[in-house]
Amino acid sequence: MNNPSLPNPNSPAPAGGSQTYRMPFAIMTTLFFMWGFMTVWNDILIPRFKEAFTLDYFHAMLIQFAFFGAYTFGSLLYFVISMISGDPINRIGYKNGVIIGLLIAASGSALFYPAAMLTSYPFFLFALFVVGMGFAMLQIAANPYVTILGPERTASSRLNLSQAFNSFGTTIGPIIGGWLIFTLFTSKTAHGADSVKIPYLCFAGVFVLLAVFFKFAHLPNFTNHDQVSGGMGALKHPHTVLGMIAIFMYVGGEVTVGSAVINFLGQPKLGGLEHEPASKFLAFYWGGLMIGRFMGAFALSDMRKHLRHSLVVFVPILAFLVIALLPKIAAGLGSLPVFNTFFDPSTIANIGAVCSWNNVTHYGILLVVLLVVFFLGEASPQRMLALFSVVIIALLLTGVLASGEAAKWAILGIGLFCSVMWSNIFSLAIEGLGPLKSQASSLLMMSVFGGALLPPLQGLVADKMGVQFSFVVPMGAFAYIAFYGLYGYRIGRQKSAVADAKSS
């Protein structure tokens, strides 16, 4: 069983029948956490480099262009190789694919050190591009790997659970990253970009250690040396093409909002927060994805209906309690000598300010709305897409037109409703494709290029019209997703059914 054959995409379970690989799944989930923790640091690099290199919003947003552009380039390169010589991961195995991705990401992280020494913004962008290439390989290998580590009927639940831990990384990443980059490693005598040197060098070391761990860990590899047919049959299915556009819009919209949060909260109408305290509020945005994905993992599991619904309700209640009690927890830890290095009085004060009762109350209202909309759309992925998109558009309108607390929490609450969009779009886009699902998956991965293009577009609008008005860019993206959930997915499937009937 060290190298079982890769199961057929249409089979109900992996090589082990209904076996679930709990330990390999747990190990893979830690990897999801790690790349989520690091990806969200881009939102911190944007204001850091904007200030350090005196950039306008457009050039600062090239950080996301370099990173997510690498995703698309890497996925496209992988697709071309698979078209010419067969699927590489099918030959080398998912485990080895993960190891290669980790080593590429480690190389890109290590390049931050010479980039900081040369104080070169283009060099930083190149380093981010290499990191993105590594993460593209990780995504190509890790996402399908998680789905085959158990029965197919619970694959969506496992993927949502892994993505929930990915979102846990994106939740605590801004808090730790903001403290490291804006406080601990900042020096008044050094260039601003120097503060990223040590953190990213540590990332490189962690990725190397993870690669060594995966090399010697007892994990099923799932290799398959069968021939992979050529052609681009997945593109003949309109609902897949429309789904690619939906993934493009979703990733672009999600990343665009997260990228602008720190600068948005720095506007006088929003309280004029400094970068370091503003970065703490990113935890509400990215934490929202974690909350929704945990809810989705339970809702899509094979638990009894009563238990599923109870756990779906329990998740936002637990999240509310944790956020409300966080200042007391931080203060308690800060009183212990061993934590004094990490919890100085200013850090504890910042946590107390971010998690004040007023802020917790505003977020609690958003959690109630999430729960209501979640149950309204739970039974139908397309209905959930439409409902969540409409709510996001309403929140974006509030962020553009309002001021103060209303505008602030409208934007921060968007993460809650982005939570399960990826999995719902993905499942609708590959529905009914049979053996073409793998090819469609690689095409959908290329569509994360939206995370590269939409942030610079929002930067251009911000330069001309202001940061607050620039949220009209993701508004258009989520309007398309609403269309896909209401109508687009149905047109595609109907046309595909007609084409299949004619060909038969």
Summary of the structure (lengths in Angstrom):
residues: 504
radius of gyration: 22.1
end to end distance: 38.8
largest distance: 73.9
contacts: 1847
relative contact order: 0.14
helix: 81%
strand: 0%
